[in-house]
Amino acid sequence: MSSPVFKGQQVVWGTTQVNNTIGGICVSASLQRQGQHEPVEDENGARIGMVIYDETYSGTITVVCKAGESLPEIGTRITMNGFGGYVVDAKTDWQNKGKKQITVSIEGGKYLA
């Protein structure tokens, strides 16, 4: 399948970029990068710069489960779009006339093994 085009530009479609280690079909995912930071001020308290350090990231993955799939253990390593993180939260959702889904939250950092 060729890359989809939106308003004349090629776009990324779907969730195939997520390295899903949970048994099922990934239906949504998000990833956020953030960094700790401290402003640098001059002698009058005016902000003249910023020190940025300790890059971290967090994300969520939602998966429609295969039969018999259970929640991953807290601390399980998962990779999303090249960023590795550890499961810090996991939940299962059921619904009437619906599919069982698992949603996990991960957190990681630039220097976490």
Secondary structure, DSSP 8 states (H G I E B T S, - for coil): ----EETTEE---SSTTB---SSEEEEEEEEEEEEEEEEEE-TTS-EEEEEEEEEEEEEEEEEEE-TT-----TT-EEEETTEEEEEEEEEEE--TTS--EEEEEEEEETT--
